[in-house]
Structures are given as C-alpha cells and as structure tokens.
C-alpha cells in the first residue's frame, strides 16, 4: 500500500511518528536526517542515498557518482564532437542527468528531444547509449534496481521537498509488497499545483481553507540597511538564549559574522581548495598553449613534479588538487590519449566535485544559541526561541530553475513532475509561518526588504504586525553628499534624444545626468559575467540573424539547426571581441539563456507572422526624420501590408517590460516613442507591444488589433505631450537632482552606491 500521510506541524508529525512499531524512516539528506533524529532519537533513520547504496551492495552492484559519469562521458563525447565547446557538453550533460530523473525509457522523451538543437540531442543519445551498453548504474537507475532487492521492510519517507518521476515509480513498485507512507505538510499540499510531485502520489481532492483575517500577532522590528550587526548585539544582550535564523537558503560565513557572539554555535561550508585548483588549471592551460598538444604521459610527468614540490614545501592543499587531477586524467585516458583545452575544463569541474567538503564551525565549551539558515529549519526543536533575521544581502528564497520553452515543458509534464521553484517557496512559507505564529519569536527585517520583497509580503499578510521596540536609538548622522559637488550646472543642450534617454530621465534626472551628460561607465573592461544589457543585445542579434539568413514563408516552423548555429556563432563572436573572462559554468549559463530565450522569440514571431499573413519582417529600423529629433531604432517591425505594421520591442524579462499600468500611464514610454514616430511617417499600426523572451505566456503587454486601434486613437496626443514635456525638462534642467521614480530604477545606475536617492541632507 502507498499512502500520503499529512501533518500540520512538527508536534503533529512527532505524534504520527510515535508508532508502537515504527518502520524505517528515509530522509532526502544528512541534514534533514540529523534534524529528525534530534526530534525523535528512537527512530531508525537513514538517508535515501545510504539506503539505495546498501541495497545495491546486497545485489552485488554499485552506483557511479556524478563525477565518475562526467569524466567518462566527456571523453566519449569528445570522440564524436571534437570541435564543440565545453559549454555545449556541460549543457548536454546536465540536461541528460535531469531527463534521467523523469524516465529511464528514452523513447518517452522523443517529443522533448525534437525541441533541442541537433548537437545536444545527439549528445544525449550518445550518453544514454553508453550507460546502457556499459551497464552503468547512475543515481536514477539505482532507484529502479533497489526494487529488485528482497530485503525491504515498511518505510516512511519524510522531509522530501521534491521527488523525481523515477523515485515516484520506485515508491509505487515497492508499495506492491510493502507498506509505504510519504509524510507531507498539509499546508503546503493545499497550495500545491496539480502537476507538483506530491499530487502524483495523492489524487484526492482537498478543501482549501481560506483564513479570514490575521491568525495572530507577530513581533517585527524594522532595521536600517547595514545595521543588522548593531541590532543583533543589542538584541542578544536582553535575549541571550534565542537561536538565530538567517532568512536565506545560501547563507555563508560573511552573513554569520553579522552576529558573532560568544557561546554561539554555527556551521557553514567553505571552499579552501578553489585558489589552488585555479592556479593548477591555469598552469596546465599555459603548458598547452606552449606545446599545442599534451599527451597523457607528459601531463602525468608534470603532475609528479608538482606533487614532489608541494610535499617539499608543505603545500598540502596543492598536493590534494594534484592527486585528484591525476585520478581524473587516468579515467579520461581510457578513451583519449591527448589532453586539449576541453579536457582541462572538464578536469577542473571534476576536481571541484571531488574536493573534500570543508566546514567552518565555532568551538565553544558551552553554547547558549545556534545560528541557522532556512535549510536548517526542517524538524527543528520548537521549544527553542527564535529571532529571525531578513536582510537584502542574504538573497531571500531564490531557487534555481531550468529555463524551458513552452513546448519542452508540455512534453515533460506528461512524463513526470517538473521541479518548481514555487513549490520550494511554499515549504519556506510553511516553515516561516510556523515560526512567526509562535508569539515568543521575533522578526528583524531590513526596511527595503519589507518594501520590495514580495515573498515577505506573502508571508506577513497572514499576521497583524506589531512593532517590537529593540531599545536601539540611532544618532542622527550627517549624510555626506558626494555627487552634487561633482555635477556641473546646466542647462545642457542635447542634440538628439532616444527612447532610452527619455525613459532614463523619467526614471531619475540624476541617473540621466551621469548616463548621458557626464557619461560615466561603471562596468569594468575585464569582467567574469555578461551584463543583462549584453545578454539582451545578443538575443536581439540572434533573432535578427535567424530571420535574415532564413527568410520567412507562410506556415513556417523554426529550423533548429539554423537556430543553434546562429546562437553559437553570435555568442562566440561576441565573447572573442569583448574583453570577457568567463568560466565554463558562466558560459554554459549564458548560452543556455540565449538559446532558450531566442527560441521563444523566433517561435512567437513565426506564429504571429502566420496569423497576420505578414509580408515581411525587419529589425533595428531607424526612427528616421521627425519633429522631436528622436534617434534610435525599433527592435522589430512586421509588415502586413502597405504602410501597415506590427511593432514589437524585445525584453529579457517581465521586470524589464514594466507593468501594463506603467505603459498606459506613460511611466514607460519606449513603445509610445516608436508609435509616435511611425504615425508621423504615415504608418497604420495593427498591433504593438513588448515581447517577454523569458515567458511566451506573458502577453499582458501585447495590444492586438482592437486594443491597439483604441489606444492609438485615445492616447497618441497625450503621448506626444509627455514626450515633448520630457524633452523640454531635459533641455532646461540646471541641477538634475536625484528623484528616482521607484527603487528598482536605481539598480543599473552608474552612481547607485553614492547616491542619496532623494534623501534630505
């Protein structure tokens, strides 16, 4: 029997766990297992990784780790794709391991695979075939193999925030001969979506209970930015026994140092080997550049020299890196006898995966309190009092989520549950509500987090917020004005204007001044990441390149091979021409984005052109001569007849497009600039809007024929007035004072760090 057992809170869970004959309890990770042991020490608790390994041993089998798979598959892959970049392999490998979590039958993935570019699709076929032929057991196959073991007993699965399709299949198979229970928090279940993994186990209809009004009061203290350490010191003077929870999922040593106090316990990971690994791989790349080709024998000889030197000097971290690199070379050399740049990139990734896990922790004879992050809240001791700290630097509740096209998502949804960042947040919300509902606990939150973080708004809407006085009094300090003395006095004659210039002035006059009058550039020439504007420009260029090279015919569909080639060529040309120092992970991340975002854009345009019976498409169309001296270009113009067109402006995300209200209230005027100049040229506008390349379903800012015509008739005079007033304001302004329209417009301002943002000196 397979059953989902719901619980409301930790006390409810503990009561369910106190069975007369408790079965084996399986948890997703060591941390969750340790937390559960502290809550119920009498239970037999094991991680799912240890559980599967034990059963494989009984079957005479063993599981290959991710690093073992990567080194073997990379060497095999290089034989078939000798000229492709490391980024392509890493993308294909990560996608391959993710797809294996859905199903072990590659035939079920045919529809999904057809959406991939040719090299990635062939790579996945190579990987899959190699594992099958060599009978290699990866993590996902291990779940299938453990069902063959005859040594199973009744089991409870506790603490899982995600289960893959293969894990769910395992549970269903085991439940044919054993009693299997999955324990799950009911408040999370009620807000889950039909395709979340827990619904694949429980199809029961549930009744969602809507809370009427706040459930309780919560004590909240708003703290100024950068004052968390002062506030915590003051708090712990009067509340010495409180545990501290940092409201973030990736809290490091720097954040814990906000509250370094005696008799406090904390534990955090730290990479002590990163510098030595970087130096070693850089030396290998220099050696490769000198010799052009390195044989396995030559690299082993070099490693022996480095090893002996490290021993002589007592450089034991370097010694460990050389030893791990040597193991990777041995595995790689089973298939390849020479070492190239690709191999060195892979060795670096493999060694990082196999490096010892190091943690910093505090050593105290007696501990009054513990410091935790959000990952440490599972099954915590609810008797302990908690102070919860939320600052902007902790990053909140962000979760990584693979960007997939609509067609890819549809193809996977029928095979297994898709991991969703929204479900991760539901777990965090459930844990936070449990903490804040306890009247003895306290929330310390930075003011700007309360104002701008929607996640906290979602959590706190369930409470009456009661001000908690910490007794901290901040002396009024003189705010130093750095920027005003640096600015010249206007007015400044501007020879021309563009949509982006006008938008910058509307967002903040001082931002305009330093962008277009002083022209400050705050981005370093050499950097290790691509900026949002660079990614956006690359995506525009790829979409344009695709249509210029492929043309358009009625009922056209995307040519995946041409699309991939355009992505690779434009991306590589830009990386080469720019002074960018990107590691392979950053390259893979950037390439993954531009490939999927441009796929979305091309598919949208092809569908729109077919629907509208378009006669042509043009990109980067100059605004031409106009009465307002407006310069610039329109991202995309689809022609559907003589002087009749569709106007589209590409954006990377919904945050870049703004809201519908901002467009209609002329707080975002880019589209209006384009429409006004086109109308002046005699164009008839059929439809217009922003295209959110990250999400094709985000069509709130696309105005089709009827809406477009109505808006053009009712708003163009007003748009003209706003544009003319903005131009006049720029030409006559003498001081360009800081006055941001809202806080988010400061994000990419070149003087953001020094600006008072409208505060009074």
Beta strands, then each sheet from edge to edge (+ up, - down):
strand 1: 2-7
strand 2: 24-27
strand 3: 45-47
strand 4: 155-158
strand 5: 180-185
strand 6: 216-223
strand 7: 243-246
strand 8: 264-265
strand 9: 267-269
strand 10: 294-295
strand 11: 338-339
strand 12: 359-361
strand 13: 369-373
strand 14: 386-390
strand 15: 442-446
strand 16: 463-467
strand 17: 497-498
strand 18: 616-622
strand 19: 630-631
strand 20: 633-641
strand 21: 644-651
strand 22: 684-692
strand 23: 702-703
sheet 1: 1+ 5+ 4+ 2+ 3+
sheet 2: 8+ 13+ 7+ 14+ 15+ 6+ 16+
sheet 3: 9+ 12-
sheet 4: 10+ 11-
sheet 5: 17+ 19+
sheet 6: 18+ 20- 21+ 22+ 23-
end
